Amino acid sequence: MIGMVKSFGEANFGDADLGDKRRTARLVRTADLMCRRPGGTLPQKLRNPRDLRGFYRLMDSDRVTHEAILAPHRAAVMQTILDIKSTVLVLHDATELDFTTHQSLKHLGQIGNGNNRGYIAHNSLAVNPQNRAVIGLCNQVLHQRAKVGKGESISEKRKRESRESLLWLKGTQPLPGDWNLVDVCDQGADTFEFLEHETNSGRRFVIRAAYDRGILTAHDSTAMPSHLRRYARKLPAAGSWTLAVTSNVRVKSPKKKGRKQVVQRKARQASLHVASAPVQIKSPNSKNGQHGNQPIRVWVIRVWEPCPPRGQERLEWFLVTNEPIQTFEDAYRVVGWYECRWIVEEYHKGMKTGCRIESPQFTDEDRLQPAIALLSILTLTLLAMRDASRCSDAKIRPATNLISEDYVMVLSAWRHRRHHPDWSIHDFYLALARLGGHQNRNHDHPPGWQVIWEGWKELQAMVCGADAVKQLERCG
């Protein structure tokens, strides 16, 4: 019907090529059912045994692969990017999926400290930098870490196709280089091989520098040799702004043998300065990847806190980009792009905590991998709820447009001791944060994702408990 709004399943999987239109219809129906109840295990997502059996049969088909599930969603994302007609960020990062307890899965790779088994899922997430809304998943690579002998030489490692440094290149392969896309990556992407790949393919990028690389201090013949961080620390500040820093506790590993250090960061308003300059990154003497010897022209951006509070670590990071930086506004815009990278961390929390992507009990990798693709795309519904809560219509749009009525009923009953079927997205989002520990006071900061996921876990347990009560009532 012309003008009809597509469901989540139709929009993301309606064009899936699974060899039979009935399989596509089953995929669409399964996605629509799951997006109403994205939390919990597969039986909790698909309450009707017939739907659950249909999903298992779908995953058992040889035509239903990880790529077959991901391809129609990727096509829809690329069309959305075309329609935006402005800069879109592609956030690249990896997370570990732990399936250690699945003894029947024989071909998993090592993860963590080497004692666990699973996949490294390298995700490429498209985000609109204007409103920081998530557009969708441009790519996902499921990597199985290879077992490598201790005697592997640098030359052998460079030729090995299974090395993890290639994940950054593989993540960008389906994306056109001539579009208005900017690859945003953390320190793991700071390899000369990836920088050269991005430059040669005409791609735009922002990467956090991990190494104090050898550089030339200009793009022309006046360049002098130096090192990236040493040179950037001598640059004068081009401007400053204030950033709200949240509290955090992390464990800092020592550079040499010794005890790990617990670092506590207090919440504060930090004054940050920024400086930038054109440089050329020189090819490393020891090649760890497949690349040439010509230097790469980039701009280095240093962001730092000149006067941190006593007892607190100084905030400082270095970015390299091929975006021309001429003014403070240029540097500030690129720093803002990198700050969006945290959205992919939120996405990974959604995969594991929200959708419980590590819970499926498949006994075969060929069945598990397409399920991972489906649940990864399903996670976007949780981020869509966050984005919708920030829109101008959040206080008038019904919460049941995005989430199951059961979730709204249980959460509203907990919050107000009676069911509010007319709750808005804004009401649901704030109550979920309250369940996670946020106080919802007017002077409080908006709830963060850690609080949201804590609330989501509590709500999932409450919904399961309510379902159990219903079963008891039916049994008399």
N, C-alpha and C positions, 0 to 999 in steps of 0.2 A: 504494500500500500504506500503510495507516494506521501512523503512527509512523515512517515512513521518512524519513531525513535527506536534504534536497534538496541537489543539487550546486550549485556556484557559479552555473553557467549557469541552472539551473532556478529558483533563488532570486531571481536578478536579472532574468532575461529570459523566464521561463516564461509570463508574461502579456502579452508584447509583441504588439501589434496591427499585423501587417505585411501584412494582407490575405490571407494563406495560411498555414495551420498548418505547411506544409513549410518556409516561410521561418523561422517561429519555431523549429522544430526545428533548423534549420541554425544559427541564432543561438545557441541553447542549446549545441549540440555545439561550435561554434567557441569560445565563451567557456570551456567546460570544458577544451578542449585548450590554449588560450592560458594559462589560469591555472596549468597544470602547468609551462609554460615561458614565463614572462612577459617574460624578457629577449630581446634580439636583435631582428632584423628580422622582418618577416612570414613569409618562408620559414623562418626559424629557429624561430618560434613554431609554425608549422604545417608539420611535416616531410613529411607525406604530400601529394604534388602534388594528389591528388583533394580533400583538405580545403582546400588553398590556392585551388584553382580555385572550389570551392564558396563560399568567403568572398568572392572577387572578384565572383562572380555575385550574391551577396546584396547587396553594396554597390552593385551596378549597378541594383538595382530602385528604381523611383520611390517605392514605399511605404516604403522603408528610408531614413529621414531622421535627422538629429541628434536631433530631439525624439522620434521613434519609438523610438530606442534608449535614450534617457535616461528616458522616461516610466515604464516598468515598474520600473526600479531606484529611481526617486524614490518611487514608490508603496510599494515594500518598505521603504525608509528611513523614510517617514512612519509606517508601521505599527509599525516597531521603536521609533520615538520615542514613539508612543502607549503601547506596552507598558512603556516605562521608567517612566513616570508621575512623573518628576522633571525638574528643570531640564536642558535640553540646549542646548549652545552651537552656534551656526552661524557658522563662521569664514569671512569673506568676503575674498577677495584675487584678484589677477589676475597672470597670467604671460604672457610672449610666446612664441608658437610660430613658429619660423622655418622658412619654406618658400621661401627665396630662390632656391635652385637649381632649383625646379620651374618651369621657364620656361613650361610649358603652362597653369599656373594664372593666369588673367588678372585675377581680381577680388580679389586680396589687398590688404591695406592696408599702409601703412608701419609699420615697427617699428624699435626701436633708435634709431640716430642719423638715421634717415630713408632710409638706403641699403639696408636689408633689407626683405623683404616677408613677411607672414604674418598671423596672428591674435593678438588679445589675448583670451586665455581667462580669463573672470571666473568663478571657482569659489566655490561655497558648500558648505562641508564641515561635516557634523554630527558633533559630538564629545561624548562623555559626560564631564563635568568631574570625576566621581567618580574614574575610573581613567584618564582621558585616552585612552580607546579610541575609534578612529574608527568611526562608525556608517555613514556613506556620503555620497554626493554628492546634496545637495538640489537643486542647480541648477548649470547651466553655460551661460554666454552666450559665443558666439564673435563677437567684435567685429572689424569691419574699419575701421581708422582712415580717416576721410574726408579727402580733399584739400580744404583750405580756403584761400581766397585771403588774401593778406596784409592786404587792406583790410577784413576782416570786423569789423563793429562789435560792441560788447558786446550790443546789442539783438538783432542777427542771431545771435550765438552762443547767446544765451539761448533763442531759438526753435528752434535746430537740434536735431533729434532724434538726431543721430549723435554728439553730444558725449559724451566718455568719463565725465564726472561722473555721467551717468545710469545707468552700469553698476551702481552700488551700489543704486539703486532697482530696476532690473530683476532683480538677484540675489535680492531679497526677495519678488518678485511671487508665486511659487507657494506661499509659506509663509503659513499662517494667523496672523493677529495675536493671536488669543486663546489660542494654545497657550503652553506653558511653555518658550518658546524665547528665547534671548538672542543678538542679533546682535553679533558681535565683529569690529571693523574697525580697520585701521591708519589712518594719517594721511590717506590719499587720500579717505576717507569724511567728512572734517571739512569738510562744506559745510552751509550753513544750510538748503539745500533738502533734503538727506538727513535732517538732524536734525528738521526739521518733518515730513517724511514719516513717520519713525519714530514721532514723538509722536502725530500725527493718526491713525495706523493702530493705535495701542495696543500697539506693539511695545516690547520691552525691548532696551536696547543698551548697549554699552561701546565707546567710540571714543577712539583716541589723538588728542589735540588737536594740530593742526598750526599754528594761528594764535593770536596773542595778541589774542583778540577783545574787543570792548567788552561789558561785562557790568553787571548790577546785583547787588549783593553779598548779596542775600537773596531769599527767596520772598514776603516780605510788604512792607508799606508802609515799613519801615525801610531798604529797600535804597538803597544809594548807588552812583553810577556809578564804574566802575573798569575795569581790563583783567584778563583771565583769569590770565595768568602772574604779572603783578605782584601781584595779590591773593593768589594761591595761595602765593606765596613768603613772604608775611607770616604764613601760618597756622601755629600751633604744632603740633608733631608729636604724633600720637595714640598712637604706638607704633613699634616697630622689630622687625626680624628680620634674619637673616643669609642671604645668597644666594650660591651658588657661581657665580662668573662665569668663563666660559671665555675662552681667548685668542682673539684675532681681529685680522685685518689688513684695513683698508678704506681706500679713497681718498676723501678729503674735498675736495669742490669748494669753491673760494673764493667768498665772497659777491660780491666784486668781481673785476675782472680781476686775474689773478695765477696763480701755479703751484699745481697741485693738491697737497694735503698727504697723505702716507701716515701713517695713524694706526694704531699698534700697541697693542693692548690685551692686558695680561698676565693670566693666570688668577689669581684671588684669591677670598678669602672677603670679600664686601662687606657692610657693615652698612648696611641701608636703613631710612629713616624714611618715614612716611606721614602725610599730613594731608588733610583733606577739609572741604568746606563747601557749603551750598546756594547756587546762583547762578542768575541768569537771563541767557541769552545774547541779546544784542540783534541785531535784524536789521541786516545791513550796509547802508551807505548806497548802495553800488553793487551792484546785483543781478546776479549771474552765473548765476542759475537762476530757476526759476519758484517763488516762495514769497511768503508774506505778510509783514506788518510786526510781528506780535506777538512779544514775547520768549518764549523757550523755557526752561521750568524744568528744570534739571538739577542734578547734584552734580558738583563738580570734585574730582578726587583728584590730589594731587601725591606722587610717589615720588622720593626723592633720596638720594644718598650724601653725608653731611655732611663726611666726611674722606677723600677719595680719596687713594691713594698718590701720592707726588711723581712728577710726569711723566705721570700718567694722567688721562684725561678723567673728569670727574664724571659718574656715572650719574644721569640725571634724566629723567622723563617725566611728562606730564600726561594724565589721562583725564577724559572727560566721560561721565556715565551718568545714566539716569533711575531707577536702583536707589536707594532711600532709604538714606542712609549716616548712621547714628546712633552707631555705635561703631567701635572699631578692628577688631573682627572683621568688621563689614560691609565696611569698606574693604579689608581683607586678602583677603576672599573675592572681591571684584570684581577686585582686582589679579591674583589667581590665575586668574580667567577670562581676563583679557587675556594672561597668560603662555602660555595654551594656543594663542594665535594662531600660534605658531611651528610648530605641527603642520601648518598649511596650507603653510608653506614646505617642510617635509619632503615633503609630498604633491607639490609641484611638482618637487622633485628626483626623486621616484619616477617622475613622468610622463616626464621628459626623459632621465634617466640610467638608470633601472631598466627602463622599458617602451619607451624610444626612440620616443616618440610623434611625433617629427619625421622618422622614417625612411620611412614609407610613400610609395611612388612613384606615387600616383594622379595622373591627368592632368585630373581634373575636380573642382571644388569640391563638387558634390553627392555624389560618391563619397567624398571625403576627410572631410567633416564627420561622417557617421555612424561612420566608422572612428575619428575622434578621440574621439567619445563612448564607444565600446566600449573603447578603450585607456585612457581616463580612469578608467572603472569598474574595469578590470583592475588598474590601479595600486593599488587598495585592497587587493589580495591581498598586496602587499609590506608595506603598513602593518599588515595583519592579522598578518603574521609577527612584526613588532616587538611588537605588542600581545600576541600569544600567548606570546612569549618572557618576558613579565613576569607571566603568569598562574601560579597555584599549581601547575598540572599541567604546566608547561613541561618539567620534567625527566623526565616519564614519557610524554608524548604524542609519538608518532613524527613525525619531521620530514617523512616522506613524505605525511603528511596535508595538508600545505600546499604542498610543492614537489616537483618531478619527481625521480624516483629517480636520473636521470642527474646532477643537480646534487649530490645527497647523495653519490653514489658518487665523483665527481671531487673534491669538497671533502674528504671523509673520507680519500681516498687521499693527497691533498696533505698533510693534517694528520698522519696516522698511518701513511702508507705502506701502508695496506691498506683495503679497503672495509668500512665499518661500516653495513650496511643498517638496523640497529636504533638509529641515532642519534636522539636526542630533539631537539625544537625548540630547547631550550637549548643543546645541543651544536652544532647547525648555526649558530645565531646567533653564538655566541662564536667559532667557527672562521672564520666570514665576517668578523667584526671583526678577527680576527688576520690574515687575508689582506689587509685594508685598512690594517694598520699598528698595530692595538691590541695591547698586550702580554699581555692576559689575566691580569695579576697580581692577587692578592687585594686589594692596596691601591689599584689603579687605579680611576678612575671608570668607570661603565658606558660602553660605546662610544657615541659620538655618531653622528649621521646622516651626517656627512661621511666618517667612517671606514667606515661600513656601505656607502655607495655606492661608495667606492673599492674595497672588497672585492668588491662585486657586479660591477663592471666587470671586475675581474681574473678572477672566477669565470666570467663569460660568455665571456671569451676562452679560458679553459681548457677549457670545455665544447665550444666550437667546434673547438678543437684536437683534443680526444678524438674528436669526430665525424669529423674529417678522417682521423685514424689508422684508424678503423674502415673508412672508405671505401677507404683504401689496402690494408688487409688483405683486403677483399672482392675487390679488383682483383688480388690476388696480388703 
